[in-house]
Amino acid sequence: MSSVPGGSGENIIYTFFLSAQTYSTLSTDGARFSDRITEINARPKKEWVPKPWPPTSTGTE
C-alpha cells in the first residue's frame, strides 16, 4: 500500500507549492489593486446633475 498515489510525501510538496503560489498571487494583486485605485481616483470627475422630474415624454402615450 506504500505505492498509493497521494502519499504523505506528495502532499507536503503540493502544500508547499500551493503556499508559495498563494503568497505570490496575494502580494502582486495587492500592488495591482493599489495602482488601480490610484488610477481611478486620478480620473477627472464631472459634477453630478440630476435629470429633471417629471421626465418629458417624447414617444407615444
GROMACS elastic network, one bead per residue, 0.5 to 0.9 nm:
[ bonds ]
;  ai    aj funct       b0    kb
    1     4     6  0.57460   500
    2     5     6  0.86572   500
    2     7     6  0.75759   500
    3     6     6  0.88788   500
    3     7     6  0.76607   500
    4     7     6  0.62201   500
    5    10     6  0.81030   500
    6     9     6  0.77706   500
    6    10     6  0.56553   500
    6    11     6  0.63488   500
    7    10     6  0.55442   500
    7    11     6  0.64920   500
    8    11     6  0.50492   500
    8    12     6  0.63775   500
    8    13     6  0.88718   500
    9    12     6  0.53906   500
    9    13     6  0.66223   500
    9    14     6  0.89100   500
   10    13     6  0.51678   500
   10    14     6  0.62123   500
   10    15     6  0.85390   500
   11    14     6  0.50914   500
   11    15     6  0.59763   500
   11    16     6  0.85335   500
   12    15     6  0.50710   500
   12    16     6  0.61607   500
   12    17     6  0.85901   500
   13    16     6  0.51979   500
   13    17     6  0.61656   500
   13    18     6  0.85885   500
   14    17     6  0.50625   500
   14    18     6  0.60047   500
   14    19     6  0.84658   500
   15    18     6  0.51543   500
   15    19     6  0.60676   500
   15    20     6  0.85976   500
   16    19     6  0.51525   500
   16    20     6  0.62047   500
   16    21     6  0.85911   500
   17    20     6  0.52195   500
   17    21     6  0.61259   500
   17    22     6  0.85725   500
   18    21     6  0.50378   500
   18    22     6  0.59858   500
   18    23     6  0.85279   500
   19    22     6  0.51469   500
   19    23     6  0.61714   500
   19    24     6  0.85750   500
   20    23     6  0.52441   500
   20    24     6  0.61609   500
   20    25     6  0.86425   500
   21    24     6  0.51217   500
   21    25     6  0.61168   500
   21    26     6  0.85963   500
   22    25     6  0.51791   500
   22    26     6  0.61076   500
   22    27     6  0.85326   500
   23    26     6  0.52829   500
   23    27     6  0.60805   500
   23    28     6  0.86248   500
   24    27     6  0.53537   500
   24    28     6  0.62538   500
   24    29     6  0.84917   500
   25    28     6  0.54297   500
   25    29     6  0.59520   500
   25    30     6  0.85161   500
   26    29     6  0.51565   500
   26    30     6  0.60891   500
   26    31     6  0.88565   500
   27    30     6  0.53535   500
   27    31     6  0.67823   500
   27    32     6  0.89532   500
   28    31     6  0.53692   500
   28    32     6  0.63037   500
   28    33     6  0.86375   500
   29    33     6  0.59080   500
   29    34     6  0.85519   500
   30    33     6  0.50878   500
   30    34     6  0.63042   500
   30    35     6  0.87126   500
   31    34     6  0.52104   500
   31    35     6  0.62713   500
   31    36     6  0.86400   500
   32    35     6  0.51073   500
   32    36     6  0.61086   500
   32    37     6  0.86726   500
   33    36     6  0.50952   500
   33    37     6  0.62256   500
   33    38     6  0.86398   500
   34    37     6  0.52237   500
   34    38     6  0.62131   500
   34    39     6  0.86411   500
   35    38     6  0.51636   500
   35    39     6  0.61951   500
   35    40     6  0.87066   500
   36    39     6  0.50769   500
   36    40     6  0.61926   500
   36    41     6  0.86441   500
   37    40     6  0.51176   500
   37    41     6  0.61419   500
   37    42     6  0.85808   500
   38    41     6  0.52314   500
   38    42     6  0.61974   500
   39    42     6  0.51584   500
   39    43     6  0.67012   500
   40    43     6  0.55575   500
   41    44     6  0.81093   500
   41    45     6  0.89199   500
   42    45     6  0.88130   500
   45    48     6  0.87490   500
   46    49     6  0.88297   500
   50    53     6  0.86949   500
   51    54     6  0.87211   500
   51    55     6  0.77728   500
   52    55     6  0.61464   500
   52    56     6  0.83758   500
   53    56     6  0.80156   500
   57    60     6  0.78043   500
   57    61     6  0.79427   500
   58    61     6  0.88299   500
